[in-house]
């Protein structure tokens, strides 16, 4: 697999439900595909071009923010904190 030798960061603005938010998008190339990831929340997407990657990642961010709003509106009654054991092989 051939990796690109550069990555760059874009500053994007989202207007989700008339609320302006700013995010940092890092883009890199893996083979013929461009990968984009929002630094603040790890939302990611890809595209065949840098422009397609940017647009696809903005769309993924919008879907993430829609779902995040639904999660925040959920009321959790009587939450419990449990300790669990895990042994990695």
N, C-alpha and C positions, 0 to 999 in steps of 0.2 A: 504494500500500500504506500502510495506517495503522499507526503504531507507538504503543505505549503509552508514556506519559511517566514511568513509574516501574519500578523493579526492586527486589527485596528479597532478602536473603540469609537462609537458614535454616540452622541447625546441626542436622545429622542424625547419627544413630548407626546403624552397621551391625553386625549380629552375624553375620558370615560365618564358618562353621565354628567357632562358639563363641568367636570372637575379636572383641572389641569395638573398633571403629574409629570415629572421628569425622570428618565431612566437612562442608564448607560448600557449600550449594546456592543458586545465584542463579537467580531466576525473573523473567521479564519476559513481556510480552504483545505479540504481533504479530497485529494484526487480532483475530480471535476465538479464537486459539490461544495457550496459555501454553507457554512454552519454559523448560526447566530445564537447568542445567549444573552439574556438580560441579566446584568450583574446583581441587581437588587433582589431578584426572586427566582433565578435559575430557569425562567421560561425560555424555551429554545425552539428553533425551527431551522429550516434549510431551504435552499433554492439552487437552481442551476446557474444563476448570476447573482452578483452582490445585491442588485436592486430587488430581485425576486426574494432573496433571503431576507432583506430588510422588511419588505411588505408582508411576507409570511410570518415573520417574528412579531410584527406589530399586530397582526390578526390573532396570533396565539396569545399575545399579551392581553388583548381585549377580551378574549374568551376566558382567560385566567382571572381577570379582574371582575368579570360578571359572576363567575363561580365564587370568588373570594367574598363578594358582597353577600351572596346567599349564605355562605358559611358564617359570616359575622353576624347575620341576623338570627341565627339559630340560638335558642336559649338552651343551655345545658343545665339540667336539674340534678343535683346531688352527685357531682363528679367525685370519683375516687382516685387516689394515687396509689398504685401498686408497685411493689418492687419485684422484679423477676430476675431469675438467674439464667445466664446464657454462657455456654462454653463453646468456644470456636475450635473446631477440629484442626 
